[in-house]
Amino acid sequence: MTVSEQAIQAILKQTIDPTTGKDYISMQAISTIHIDGNNASINVELGYPAQSVRDQVRQQIVHALQSLPGIGNIQVTVNSKIIPHSAQHGVKLIPGVKNIIAVASGKGGVGKSATAVNLALALSSEGANVGILDADIYGPSQPQMLGISGHPESLDGKTMEPMYAHGIQAMSIGLLIDVETPMVWRGPMVTQALQQLLNDTNWKDLDYLIVDLPPGTGDIQLTLAQKIPVTGAVIVTTPQDIALLDARKGLKMFEKVGIPILGIVENMSTHTCTNCGHTEPIFGTGGGAKMCQDYQVELLGSLPLDIRIREHTDTGKPSVVAEPQGKIADTYRMIARRIAVKVAESAEDHSELFTKIIMEND
């Protein structure tokens, strides 16, 4: 019995990608199907970085196709292709950066910066080229969390080279000033500094740039919305009512300025006692899920209140690189893949195509 391409497509239409929850045909993830006799070669091209689940996807498809009568050898190749996606209307993409993801919180103390750096490292570990911009001008923390010291180089006297840590590119005002120097600046100077850090850094072919925002809904957030091409925003909160109240304000701010909400990360959701092993929700339960339900956004994942997350960032080795095989790192990678999927599902950016159209008068 001869194997047909239609039969293979029918099987793949019933095979669900574990990360997206969609079948591979509707995802348009099958780039080619080649049949030689009863042998089949399938190329899968995912729109999100998938290093840790690539073998799982390959084995899943092979197993599904083995149900076809008469099928011979099955070869499945799985790759990822990250493309630029649309941002706010009228805002051009940054050279060297395909997608910008803002990580925000309504208030401080919810673990936003630790979440941002671990998500950046998680995307990198999944095979993406990633950078992180520390946009908290008043309280930069990413140099400490990444273990970076020194100052960025300038090869032309005008722009800066990003610094590297654990395989990702990084830039922060904390790399340009003394660690004990307070930034006694008014709003306009702060927003100008943010734009210079973003635009004057020679980012190197980034699939994703994670922007670690300061807490609140002030000048920097407004500048981000008006002048920086943000693909989407991730809101970090804890389950407690006060944090959720402020997180809702942050979410509504992004909605008003037309930046899509990729989802919510609930931090410090549970705590497990290191002595007795008892687990309890210190800050309450269900708050993040309720907020997601109210605003029709996705709960990307929940993280525990764990001393190791704090210890790892304090020593300059966040959890994803300090304990890459640990449960916490696995949770960050799962959340990172979901964020990448949400980005992949947004509209593709075609701004560069239009810039090549030249109108001339006869």
C-alpha positions as CSV (number, residue, x, y, z in Angstrom):
1,M,0.0,0.0,0.0
2,T,1.4,3.4,-1.1
3,V,1.8,6.1,1.5
4,S,0.4,9.5,0.3
5,E,1.1,13.0,1.4
6,Q,-2.6,13.5,2.1
7,A,-2.6,10.5,4.6
8,I,0.4,12.0,6.4
9,Q,-1.2,15.4,6.6
10,A,-4.4,13.8,8.0
11,I,-2.3,12.2,10.8
12,L,-0.5,15.4,11.5
13,K,-3.8,17.3,11.7
14,Q,-4.7,15.1,14.6
15,T,-1.3,15.4,16.3
16,I,-1.1,18.1,18.9
17,D,2.0,20.1,19.7
18,P,2.5,19.8,23.5
19,T,3.6,23.5,23.8
20,T,1.0,25.3,21.6
21,G,-1.9,22.9,22.1
22,K,-2.6,23.0,18.4
23,D,-2.1,20.5,15.6
24,Y,0.9,20.8,13.4
25,I,-1.1,21.5,10.2
26,S,-3.1,24.4,11.5
27,M,0.1,25.7,13.1
28,Q,1.6,25.7,9.5
29,A,4.6,24.0,11.2
30,I,5.2,21.4,8.4
31,S,7.5,23.0,5.9
32,T,8.0,20.0,3.6
33,I,6.8,16.4,3.3
34,H,8.9,14.2,1.0
35,I,7.8,10.6,0.1
36,D,10.2,8.0,-1.5
37,G,8.3,4.8,-2.0
38,N,6.9,4.1,1.5
39,N,9.5,6.1,3.3
40,A,8.7,9.6,4.5
41,S,10.8,12.7,5.4
42,I,9.1,15.5,7.3
43,N,10.6,18.9,8.1
44,V,9.0,20.6,11.1
45,E,9.6,24.4,11.5
46,L,8.4,25.7,14.9
47,G,7.8,29.4,15.4
48,Y,9.2,29.2,18.9
49,P,12.6,28.1,20.4
50,A,12.2,24.5,21.4
51,Q,15.6,23.0,22.3
52,S,14.4,21.1,25.4
53,V,11.3,19.6,23.6
54,R,12.7,19.0,20.1
55,D,13.2,15.3,20.7
56,Q,9.8,15.0,22.2
57,V,8.2,16.6,19.1
58,R,10.2,14.4,16.8
59,Q,9.3,11.2,18.7
60,Q,5.6,12.2,18.9
61,I,5.4,12.7,15.1
62,V,7.2,9.5,14.3
63,H,5.0,7.6,16.7
64,A,1.8,9.1,15.2
65,L,2.9,8.3,11.6
66,Q,3.7,4.7,12.5
67,S,0.0,4.0,12.5
68,L,-0.2,4.5,8.8
69,P,-0.6,1.2,6.9
70,G,2.5,0.3,4.9
71,I,4.7,3.1,6.2
72,G,8.4,2.5,6.0
73,N,11.3,4.5,7.4
74,I,10.2,7.8,9.0
75,Q,12.6,10.7,9.2
76,V,11.6,13.9,11.1
77,T,13.7,17.0,11.3
78,V,12.6,19.7,13.9
79,N,13.9,23.2,13.7
80,S,12.8,26.7,14.9
81,K,12.5,29.9,13.0
82,I,11.9,33.1,14.9
83,I,10.6,36.0,12.8
84,P,9.9,39.7,13.6
85,H,6.4,40.5,14.7
86,S,4.3,43.6,14.7
87,A,4.5,46.3,17.3
88,Q,2.6,49.5,17.9
89,H,1.4,51.2,14.8
90,G,4.0,53.7,13.5
91,V,6.9,52.5,15.6
92,K,9.8,51.0,13.6
93,L,11.7,47.9,14.7
94,I,15.1,48.4,16.4
95,P,18.1,47.2,14.2
96,G,19.3,43.9,15.3
97,V,16.2,43.1,17.3
98,K,13.3,41.0,16.1
99,N,11.0,41.1,19.1
100,I,10.8,43.1,22.3
101,I,9.1,41.7,25.3
102,A,8.4,44.0,28.2
103,V,8.4,42.4,31.7
104,A,6.4,44.6,34.1
105,S,4.7,44.7,37.5
106,G,2.3,47.2,39.1
107,K,4.4,47.3,42.3
108,G,7.9,46.5,43.5
109,G,8.8,43.4,45.6
110,V,7.1,40.8,43.4
111,G,10.3,39.3,41.9
112,K,9.9,40.9,38.5
113,S,13.6,41.4,37.8
114,A,14.5,37.8,38.9
115,T,11.7,36.6,36.6
116,A,12.9,38.8,33.7
117,V,16.5,37.5,33.8
118,N,15.5,33.9,34.3
119,L,13.0,34.1,31.3
120,A,15.8,35.7,29.2
121,L,18.1,32.8,30.1
122,A,15.4,30.3,29.6
123,L,14.7,31.5,26.0
124,S,18.5,31.4,25.4
125,S,18.7,27.8,26.7
126,E,15.9,26.9,24.3
127,G,18.0,28.0,21.4
128,A,17.1,31.6,20.9
129,N,19.5,34.6,20.6
130,V,18.5,36.8,23.5
131,G,19.3,40.1,25.1
132,I,18.1,41.9,28.3
133,L,17.8,45.6,28.8
134,D,17.6,46.9,32.4
135,A,15.1,49.7,32.0
136,D,15.0,50.5,35.8
137,I,17.1,53.6,35.6
138,Y,16.7,54.5,39.3
139,G,17.4,50.9,40.6
140,P,19.3,48.8,38.1
141,S,19.7,45.2,39.3
142,Q,20.6,43.2,36.3
143,P,24.4,43.6,36.5
144,Q,24.3,42.1,40.0
145,M,21.9,39.3,38.9
146,L,24.0,38.4,35.8
147,G,27.3,38.8,37.6
148,I,28.5,41.5,35.2
149,S,31.2,44.1,36.1
150,G,33.1,46.7,34.2
151,H,31.9,49.1,31.5
152,P,30.7,48.4,27.9
153,E,33.1,49.2,25.1
154,S,32.5,51.7,22.3
155,L,34.2,50.9,19.0
156,D,33.2,54.1,17.3
157,G,32.8,56.6,20.1
158,K,29.0,56.8,19.5
159,T,27.5,53.5,20.2
160,M,28.0,50.8,22.8
161,E,28.7,47.1,22.6
162,P,26.4,44.9,24.7
163,M,28.0,43.0,27.5
164,Y,27.7,39.2,27.7
165,A,26.7,36.9,30.6
166,H,25.7,33.2,30.5
167,G,25.2,33.5,26.7
168,I,22.9,36.5,26.5
169,Q,23.6,40.2,25.7
170,A,22.9,42.8,28.4
171,M,22.8,46.5,28.8
172,S,22.0,48.6,31.9
173,I,22.6,52.1,33.3
174,G,24.2,50.2,36.2
175,L,27.1,49.4,33.8
176,L,27.8,53.0,33.1
177,I,27.8,54.5,36.6
178,D,29.4,53.7,39.9
179,V,27.4,51.2,41.9
180,E,26.7,53.7,44.8
181,T,25.8,56.7,42.5
182,P,22.1,57.6,42.9
183,M,20.3,58.6,39.7
184,V,18.8,62.0,40.8
185,W,17.1,62.7,37.5
186,R,13.7,64.0,36.5
187,G,11.4,62.1,34.2
188,P,12.6,63.6,30.8
189,M,16.3,62.6,31.6
190,V,15.2,59.1,32.6
191,T,13.2,58.5,29.4
192,Q,16.1,59.9,27.3
193,A,18.5,57.6,29.1
194,L,16.2,54.6,28.3
195,Q,16.1,55.4,24.6
196,Q,19.8,55.8,24.4
197,L,20.4,52.5,26.1
198,L,18.1,50.8,23.7
199,N,19.0,52.6,20.4
200,D,22.8,53.2,21.0
201,T,23.5,49.6,21.9
202,N,24.8,47.4,19.0
203,W,22.4,44.5,19.6
204,K,23.6,41.4,17.7
205,D,20.8,39.7,15.8
206,L,18.4,39.2,18.7
207,D,15.4,37.0,18.4
208,Y,14.1,38.4,21.7
209,L,15.0,41.5,23.8
210,I,13.6,41.3,27.3
211,V,13.1,44.7,28.8
212,D,13.0,44.7,32.6
213,L,10.8,47.6,33.4
214,P,10.7,49.5,36.8
215,P,7.5,48.9,38.8
216,G,4.5,51.2,38.3
217,T,3.0,53.1,35.3
218,G,5.2,56.2,35.0
219,D,7.4,57.9,32.5
220,I,9.4,54.9,31.4
221,Q,6.3,52.8,30.7
222,L,4.8,55.7,28.7
223,T,8.0,56.1,26.7
224,L,8.1,52.4,26.1
225,A,4.6,52.5,24.7
226,Q,5.0,55.5,22.5
227,K,8.5,55.2,21.0
228,I,9.8,51.6,21.4
229,P,8.4,48.7,19.3
230,V,7.1,46.3,21.9
231,T,5.8,43.0,20.7
232,G,4.0,42.2,23.9
233,A,4.1,42.5,27.7
234,V,4.3,40.0,30.5
235,I,2.9,41.0,33.9
236,V,4.5,39.6,37.0
237,T,2.5,39.5,40.2
238,T,2.0,37.6,43.5
239,P,-1.3,36.1,44.6
240,Q,-2.0,38.7,47.3
241,D,-4.7,41.2,46.8
242,I,-2.5,44.4,47.0
243,A,-0.1,43.1,44.4
244,L,-3.0,42.1,42.1
245,L,-4.6,45.5,42.5
246,D,-1.5,47.2,41.2
247,A,-0.9,44.5,38.5
248,R,-4.4,45.2,37.1
249,K,-3.4,48.8,36.7
250,G,-0.3,47.8,34.8
251,L,-2.3,45.5,32.6
252,K,-4.8,48.2,31.8
253,M,-2.1,50.7,31.0
254,F,-0.6,48.4,28.3
255,E,-4.1,47.8,26.9
256,K,-4.7,51.5,26.6
257,V,-1.5,52.1,24.6
258,G,-2.1,49.1,22.3
259,I,0.6,46.7,23.5
260,P,-0.7,43.1,23.6
261,I,-0.6,41.3,27.0
262,L,1.2,38.0,26.4
263,G,0.2,36.7,29.8
264,I,0.7,36.8,33.6
265,V,3.3,35.1,35.7
266,E,2.3,34.4,39.3
267,N,5.4,34.6,41.5
268,M,5.7,33.3,45.1
269,S,2.6,31.2,44.7
270,T,3.5,28.6,47.3
271,H,6.2,28.0,49.8
272,T,7.6,24.6,50.9
273,C,9.2,24.5,54.3
274,T,12.8,23.2,54.0
275,N,12.6,21.6,57.4
276,C,9.2,19.7,57.4
277,G,8.3,19.8,53.7
278,H,4.9,21.4,54.3
279,T,3.6,23.5,51.4
280,E,1.3,26.5,51.9
281,P,0.2,29.5,49.9
282,I,1.6,32.3,52.1
283,F,0.2,35.1,49.8
284,G,-3.1,33.5,49.1
285,T,-4.4,31.3,46.2
286,G,-6.0,31.8,42.8
287,G,-5.3,35.5,42.4
288,G,-3.4,35.2,39.2
289,A,-5.9,32.8,37.7
290,K,-8.8,35.1,38.6
291,M,-7.1,38.1,37.1
292,C,-6.4,36.1,33.9
293,Q,-10.1,35.1,33.8
294,D,-11.2,38.7,34.3
295,Y,-9.1,40.1,31.4
296,Q,-9.1,37.0,29.1
297,V,-5.3,36.6,29.2
298,E,-3.2,33.5,29.8
299,L,-1.7,32.4,33.1
300,L,1.7,31.6,31.7
301,G,2.8,29.8,34.9
302,S,3.4,29.9,38.6
303,L,6.7,30.0,40.5
304,P,7.3,29.1,44.2
305,L,8.6,31.3,47.0
306,D,12.0,29.6,47.1
307,I,15.1,30.8,48.8
308,R,17.2,29.4,45.9
309,I,15.8,31.9,43.4
310,R,17.1,34.7,45.6
311,E,20.4,33.0,46.4
312,H,21.1,32.4,42.7
313,T,20.4,35.9,41.5
314,D,22.4,37.4,44.4
315,T,25.5,35.4,43.3
316,G,25.1,36.4,39.6
317,K,24.0,32.9,38.5
318,P,20.1,32.9,38.1
319,S,18.3,29.6,38.6
320,V,18.2,28.6,34.9
321,V,22.0,28.5,34.8
322,A,22.7,27.6,38.4
323,E,20.5,24.5,38.4
324,P,19.6,23.9,34.8
325,Q,18.1,20.5,35.5
326,G,16.1,21.7,38.5
327,K,12.3,22.0,38.8
328,I,12.5,25.8,39.0
329,A,14.6,26.1,35.8
330,D,12.1,23.7,34.1
331,T,9.2,26.0,35.1
332,Y,11.0,29.1,33.7
333,R,11.6,27.3,30.4
334,M,8.0,26.2,30.2
335,I,6.9,29.8,30.7
336,A,9.5,31.1,28.2
337,R,8.2,28.7,25.5
338,R,4.6,29.8,26.2
339,I,5.7,33.5,25.8
340,A,7.5,32.6,22.5
341,V,4.3,30.9,21.3
342,K,2.2,33.9,22.1
343,V,4.7,36.1,20.2
344,A,4.7,33.6,17.2
345,E,0.9,33.8,17.1
346,S,0.9,37.6,16.8
347,A,0.8,39.3,13.4
348,E,4.1,39.1,11.4
349,D,5.9,42.4,11.0
350,H,6.2,43.6,7.4
351,S,7.6,47.1,8.0
352,E,11.0,46.4,6.4
353,L,9.3,45.4,3.2
354,F,7.5,48.7,2.9
355,T,10.7,50.8,3.6
356,K,12.1,49.4,0.3
357,I,9.3,51.0,-1.8
358,I,10.5,54.2,-3.4
359,M,8.1,56.7,-5.1
360,E,9.7,58.8,-7.8
361,N,8.2,61.6,-9.8
362,D,8.4,61.4,-13.6
